[in-house]
Amino acid sequence: MILFFIFIFLGLVFSLLYVFGREKFSPANLLLAVWLVSIGIAQLRLSPYEKPWTAGFWLILLLFFVLFYFSYRVIGKIIDRKTKGKTADGNKSQPINAKVFLVVALVLTVSSLLSNLYIYLHFGTMPIFSSLPDKMRFIINKDIFGLFEYIALLPRLYTPLLFFYVLSADKMSFKYKFFVWFNIILGFGLLLLYASRLVIILPILLSYFIYLYLRKRELNFKKIIISSLVVLMVVGSISVAIPAFRNYITYKDYYAETPDYTPFTYLADISGINMPAGLDWLVPLYLIPSFNLQTMMQATDFYGPGANSHYWGGYYVSVFNPLLKIFHLPISDVVIPWKPIFLYWWITATFLFPAWADFGYVGVILISLFWGAVLSLAYQYASKKPTYLSVMLMAYLSFVVIMSIYADYLLRPEFYMDMFFILITGLIFFKFKD
């Protein structure tokens, strides 16, 4: 229990450094805050499936923290020396041309509406209206050509774009305000159809980080605290409500004869967590950090000397399998045997897992140095030249930082498509700037 309090305290310290430190909104402090709090929560070991952490796993975590922070600081100092005196003018963002914005937003909105209509007509329903919302999401993902699903979920990215325009525009006419807020509401409505917490949380967090970076110099203590608490409550509520809704719909018949059945009964049963009455809603919040870290810990024993060998890049390459198939190139045949690693129904293991599965300690070292350098470059870019491209990129990478306790976004095809989206829209706004 002492470790719980130590790591929670350290996580809160880095949280305060993130919002009030000398380097305001540093992604390095954000990452450390998320991971330290998660490590603290995991020390409670509320599930009988969780084992005490090994010394080897603690060593991996220490190696990750030290090398990541070292890389972040070194790259930051190098950039500071080379750009000394070249700071942004008042930290104001470059305005977006109103007419270009209108065209881009209309194209994105109409494209998303048409793709969602196509999916609805193809299946006759959407996940939120289905009797098996979890299964329905996977069926759509499997049966619909990937591009259509991606376009249908474009509100993940264009609602933050709309929010960026609201914050950066010097003035807006009534018709522009109506168009923007109508499309923001419409965008979230479309995302709700998929009953997925991830696609709803993403635009909320992106908008929050955009707000922080665009208003960095003018935000006071009160504004930071209020905005942060609001986002935390909204994201926390969604993280609980969405899986609760899906599980309740999916398993209500199975638990028909259980008098005290709640939306959280299923998760409590399969995880073996026995929460006091009225606190079972904490189960999904506990599972996210604790089970991901537990999976990663057990993976450190599963791969390595005397156990299963590493894949030497095969797992990372697997993300490009769809592209390799198009060009009839050899694909990666790596399939992770999740069941013997940990619980077969819990298949994420933090963003360190692919690095460890592929290269062991070398992978952890390289990924720590890589992310430290990337986040430092992105932060300096957004701080010294706050354009739509730099701020949106930093906001997205901040989201990836938060999700690093859950999964490695480098292994998600949408990461590369999202980067392409941000780059293309950023170049359009730059070419046709005011």
C-alpha positions in Angstrom: 0.0 0.0 0.0 2.9 2.3 0.6 3.9 2.2 -3.1 0.3 3.2 -3.9 0.7 6.5 -2.0 4.3 7.1 -3.2 3.5 6.8 -6.9 0.1 8.7 -6.6 2.0 11.5 -4.9 4.7 11.6 -7.6 2.1 11.5 -10.3 0.3 14.5 -8.8 3.6 16.4 -8.6 4.3 15.9 -12.3 0.7 16.8 -13.0 1.2 20.2 -11.3 4.5 20.6 -13.2 2.6 20.0 -16.4 0.2 22.9 -15.9 2.3 25.2 -13.7 5.9 24.3 -14.3 8.5 26.5 -15.9 8.0 24.5 -19.2 4.3 24.9 -19.4 2.3 21.9 -20.8 5.4 19.8 -21.3 4.5 16.4 -22.8 7.3 14.9 -20.8 5.7 15.9 -17.5 2.3 14.7 -18.9 3.7 11.3 -19.7 5.4 10.9 -16.3 2.2 12.0 -14.6 0.0 9.5 -16.4 2.5 6.6 -15.9 3.2 7.3 -12.2 -0.4 7.6 -11.3 -1.2 4.4 -13.2 1.7 2.5 -11.5 0.3 3.7 -8.2 -3.2 2.4 -9.0 -1.8 -0.9 -10.1 -0.2 -1.5 -6.7 -3.6 -2.0 -5.2 -3.8 -5.4 -7.0 -7.6 -5.7 -6.6 -7.9 -8.7 -9.0 -6.7 -12.2 -8.1 -5.3 -12.4 -11.6 -2.7 -9.8 -10.9 0.7 -11.0 -9.7 3.4 -9.0 -7.8 5.7 -7.1 -10.1 9.1 -8.6 -10.7 12.4 -6.8 -10.2 13.0 -7.1 -13.9 9.9 -5.2 -14.7 10.7 -2.4 -12.3 14.1 -2.2 -14.0 12.4 -1.8 -17.4 10.2 1.0 -16.1 13.2 2.8 -14.6 15.1 2.4 -17.8 12.2 3.9 -19.7 11.7 6.9 -17.5 15.4 7.8 -17.3 16.1 7.5 -21.0 12.9 9.1 -22.1 13.5 12.2 -19.9 17.1 12.3 -20.8 16.3 12.3 -24.6 13.6 14.9 -24.1 15.8 17.3 -22.3 18.9 16.9 -24.5 16.9 17.6 -27.7 15.1 20.5 -26.1 18.4 22.2 -25.1 19.8 21.7 -28.6 16.8 23.3 -30.2 16.8 26.1 -27.7 20.5 26.9 -28.5 19.7 26.9 -32.3 16.6 29.0 -32.0 17.6 31.4 -29.3 15.7 34.7 -29.6 13.4 33.3 -32.3 10.3 33.0 -30.2 6.7 33.3 -31.4 5.2 36.8 -31.5 3.0 36.9 -28.5 2.5 33.1 -29.0 -0.5 33.9 -31.3 -1.5 31.3 -33.8 -1.5 31.9 -37.6 -5.1 32.7 -38.6 -6.9 30.3 -41.0 -8.5 31.8 -44.1 -12.2 31.8 -43.4 -13.3 30.8 -46.9 -10.8 28.0 -47.2 -11.8 26.8 -43.7 -15.5 26.7 -44.8 -14.7 24.7 -47.9 -12.6 22.2 -46.0 -15.1 21.8 -43.2 -18.0 21.3 -45.6 -16.1 18.6 -47.6 -15.2 16.8 -44.4 -18.7 17.0 -43.0 -20.5 15.9 -46.1 -17.9 13.0 -46.7 -18.5 11.8 -43.1 -22.3 12.0 -43.4 -22.3 10.0 -46.7 -20.0 7.3 -45.3 -22.1 6.9 -42.2 -25.2 6.7 -44.4 -23.5 4.0 -46.5 -22.6 2.0 -43.4 -26.1 2.3 -42.1 -27.7 1.2 -45.4 -25.3 -1.7 -45.7 -26.0 -3.1 -42.2 -29.4 -1.7 -41.4 -28.2 -0.5 -38.0 -25.4 1.2 -36.2 -23.5 -0.1 -33.1 -25.4 2.0 -30.6 -28.7 0.6 -31.8 -27.5 -3.0 -32.1 -28.3 -5.7 -29.6 -24.6 -6.6 -29.7 -22.8 -3.2 -29.9 -19.3 -4.7 -29.3 -19.7 -7.3 -32.0 -21.3 -4.8 -34.4 -18.3 -2.5 -34.2 -16.0 -5.4 -35.2 -18.3 -6.5 -38.0 -18.2 -3.0 -39.5 -14.4 -2.9 -39.2 -14.1 -6.3 -40.9 -16.7 -6.0 -43.7 -16.4 -2.3 -44.7 -13.5 -1.2 -46.8 -11.2 0.6 -44.3 -11.3 4.0 -46.1 -15.1 4.2 -45.7 -15.0 3.6 -41.9 -12.1 6.1 -41.5 -14.1 8.8 -43.4 -17.2 8.0 -41.3 -15.2 8.6 -38.2 -13.6 11.9 -39.5 -15.4 13.9 -36.8 -12.6 12.6 -34.5 -10.3 15.1 -36.3 -12.5 17.7 -37.8 -14.3 18.7 -34.6 -10.9 19.7 -33.1 -10.2 21.6 -36.3 -13.5 23.5 -35.9 -12.6 24.2 -32.3 -9.2 25.5 -33.4 -10.9 27.9 -35.7 -13.2 29.2 -32.9 -10.1 29.9 -30.7 -7.9 31.4 -33.4 -10.3 33.5 -35.4 -10.1 37.2 -34.6 -13.8 37.6 -35.3 -16.7 35.4 -36.7 -20.0 36.3 -38.2 -23.1 34.7 -36.9 -23.4 32.3 -39.9 -19.9 31.1 -39.2 -20.6 30.6 -35.5 -23.7 28.7 -36.3 -22.0 26.5 -38.9 -19.1 25.7 -36.5 -21.1 24.8 -33.5 -23.7 22.9 -35.5 -21.0 20.8 -37.0 -19.3 20.2 -33.7 -22.6 18.9 -32.2 -23.2 16.9 -35.4 -19.7 15.5 -35.3 -20.1 14.2 -31.7 -23.5 12.8 -32.6 -22.0 10.8 -35.5 -19.3 9.4 -33.2 -21.8 8.4 -30.6 -23.3 6.0 -33.1 -20.3 3.7 -32.7 -20.5 3.4 -28.9 -16.7 3.6 -28.7 -15.1 5.6 -25.9 -11.9 6.0 -27.8 -13.4 7.8 -30.8 -15.4 10.1 -28.5 -12.5 10.8 -26.1 -10.0 11.7 -28.9 -11.7 14.9 -30.1 -12.4 16.0 -26.5 -8.7 15.7 -25.6 -7.5 17.2 -28.8 -9.7 20.2 -28.3 -8.4 20.5 -24.7 -4.8 20.4 -25.7 -5.4 22.9 -28.6 -7.0 25.2 -26.0 -3.9 24.9 -23.7 -1.4 25.6 -26.5 -3.2 28.4 -28.1 -3.9 30.1 -24.8 -0.6 29.2 -23.1 0.5 32.7 -22.2 -2.9 34.1 -21.2 -4.2 31.2 -19.1 -4.4 31.9 -15.4 -4.6 29.4 -12.5 -8.4 29.5 -12.4 -8.9 28.8 -16.1 -6.4 26.0 -16.1 -8.0 24.3 -13.1 -11.6 24.7 -14.3 -10.8 23.5 -17.9 -8.7 20.5 -16.6 -11.3 19.4 -14.1 -14.1 19.6 -16.7 -12.1 17.5 -19.2 -11.1 15.0 -16.5 -14.8 14.6 -15.4 -16.1 14.3 -19.0 -13.4 11.8 -20.1 -13.8 9.8 -16.9 -17.6 9.7 -17.3 -17.3 8.5 -20.9 -14.7 5.9 -19.9 -17.2 4.5 -17.5 -20.5 5.1 -19.3 -19.6 3.7 -22.8 -18.4 0.2 -21.7 -21.2 0.1 -19.1 -23.8 0.8 -21.8 -22.3 -1.8 -24.2 -22.0 -4.5 -21.5 -25.5 -3.8 -20.2 -27.0 -4.3 -23.6 -24.9 -7.3 -24.5 -25.1 -9.3 -21.3 -28.5 -8.3 -19.8 -30.1 -11.6 -21.0 -27.2 -13.6 -19.6 -27.7 -12.1 -16.2 -31.6 -12.0 -16.4 -31.9 -14.0 -13.2 -29.4 -11.9 -11.3 -31.3 -9.5 -9.1 -28.5 -7.1 -8.4 -27.3 -7.0 -12.1 -25.7 -3.7 -13.0 -23.9 -2.4 -16.2 -20.6 -3.3 -14.4 -21.4 -6.9 -13.3 -19.8 -8.4 -16.4 -16.5 -6.6 -16.0 -16.5 -7.4 -12.2 -17.1 -11.1 -12.9 -14.4 -11.6 -15.6 -11.8 -9.5 -13.7 -12.5 -11.1 -10.3 -12.7 -7.6 -8.7 -15.1 -7.4 -5.7 -16.0 -3.8 -5.2 -18.3 -2.6 -2.4 -21.9 -1.9 -3.3 -22.1 1.4 -5.2 -18.5 1.5 -6.2 -18.6 -1.1 -9.0 -18.4 1.8 -11.5 -14.7 2.1 -10.6 -14.0 -1.3 -12.1 -13.5 0.0 -15.7 -11.3 2.9 -14.5 -9.2 0.5 -12.5 -8.8 -2.0 -15.3 -7.3 0.4 -17.8 -4.0 1.2 -16.0 -3.7 -1.9 -13.8 -4.4 -4.7 -16.4 -2.3 -3.1 -19.1 0.7 -2.8 -16.8 0.1 -6.4 -15.5 0.1 -7.6 -19.1 3.3 -5.8 -19.9 4.9 -7.2 -16.7 4.0 -10.8 -17.6 5.2 -10.2 -21.2 8.7 -9.4 -19.8 8.8 -13.0 -18.6 7.2 -14.5 -21.7 9.8 -13.1 -24.1 13.5 -13.3 -23.6 16.4 -15.7 -22.7 15.2 -19.2 -21.9 11.6 -18.3 -23.0 10.0 -17.3 -26.3 12.3 -15.4 -28.7 11.7 -11.9 -29.8 10.3 -11.0 -33.3 13.1 -8.7 -34.3 10.9 -6.1 -36.0 8.2 -8.5 -37.2 5.5 -7.1 -34.8 6.1 -3.5 -35.7 6.1 -4.3 -39.5 2.7 -6.0 -39.1 1.0 -2.7 -38.9 1.8 -2.2 -42.6 0.4 -5.6 -43.7 -2.6 -4.0 -45.5 -0.3 -1.8 -47.5 2.1 -4.7 -48.2 -0.8 -6.8 -49.5 -1.8 -4.1 -52.0 1.7 -4.2 -53.5 1.8 -8.0 -53.3 4.8 -7.9 -50.9 5.6 -10.4 -48.2 3.6 -9.6 -45.0 4.5 -10.1 -41.4 3.1 -13.4 -40.0 3.6 -12.4 -36.3 0.5 -13.3 -34.2 0.9 -12.5 -30.5 -0.2 -15.4 -28.3 -2.0 -13.2 -25.8 -3.7 -16.0 -23.9 -0.6 -17.5 -22.3 0.8 -14.0 -21.5 -2.2 -12.8 -19.5 -6.0 -12.9 -19.8 -6.9 -13.6 -23.4 -9.7 -11.0 -23.3 -7.3 -8.2 -22.2 -5.0 -7.7 -25.2 -3.2 -4.4 -24.6 0.0 -3.9 -22.8 1.1 -0.3 -22.9 3.2 1.2 -25.7 6.3 -0.5 -24.4 5.0 -4.0 -25.4 5.8 -3.9 -29.2 9.4 -2.7 -28.4 9.9 -5.4 -25.9 8.3 -8.2 -28.0 10.5 -7.2 -31.0 13.8 -6.3 -29.4 13.7 -6.7 -25.6 15.9 -4.3 -23.7 17.2 -2.8 -26.9 13.7 -2.0 -28.0 12.8 -0.3 -24.7 15.9 1.8 -25.0 15.2 2.8 -28.6 11.6 3.6 -28.1 12.3 5.7 -24.9 14.9 7.7 -26.8 12.7 8.0 -29.9 9.6 9.3 -28.0 11.7 11.7 -25.9 13.1 13.2 -29.1 9.8 13.3 -31.0 7.9 14.9 -28.2 10.6 17.5 -27.5 10.7 18.5 -31.2 6.9 18.7 -31.4 6.7 20.8 -28.2 9.4 23.3 -29.4 7.7 23.6 -32.8 4.3 24.3 -31.2 5.7 26.7 -28.7 7.9 28.8 -31.1 5.6 28.6 -34.1 2.0 28.0 -33.1 0.3 27.3 -36.4 -2.6 25.0 -37.0 -0.2 22.3 -38.1 2.2 22.6 -35.1 -0.6 22.9 -32.5 -2.7 20.1 -33.9 0.3 17.9 -34.1 1.2 18.6 -30.5 -2.4 18.0 -29.4 -2.5 14.7 -31.2 0.9 13.6 -29.7 -0.3 14.6 -26.3 -3.3 12.3 -26.8 -0.9 9.5 -27.8 1.1 10.2 -24.6 -2.1 9.7 -22.5 -2.9 6.5 -24.4 0.6 5.2 -24.0 -0.5 3.4 -20.8 -3.0 1.6 -23.0 -1.4 0.8 -26.3 1.3 1.8 -28.9 -0.3 4.0 -31.5 2.5 3.3 -33.9 0.8 -0.1 -34.3 -2.5 1.4 -35.3 -3.1 2.1 -39.0 -5.2 5.2 -38.1 -2.2 6.8 -36.5 -0.5 7.2 -39.9 -3.8 8.2 -41.6 -4.4 10.8 -38.9 -0.9 12.2 -39.3 -1.5 12.4 -43.1 -4.8 14.2 -42.4 -3.2 16.7 -40.1 -0.3 17.3 -42.6 -2.6 17.8 -45.6 -5.0 20.1 -43.8 -2.1 22.0 -42.3 -0.5 22.5 -45.8 -3.8 23.6 -47.2 -4.3 26.3 -44.5 -0.7 27.4 -44.9 -0.9 27.7 -48.7 -4.1 29.7 -48.6 -3.4 31.7 -45.4 -4.8 35.2 -44.8 
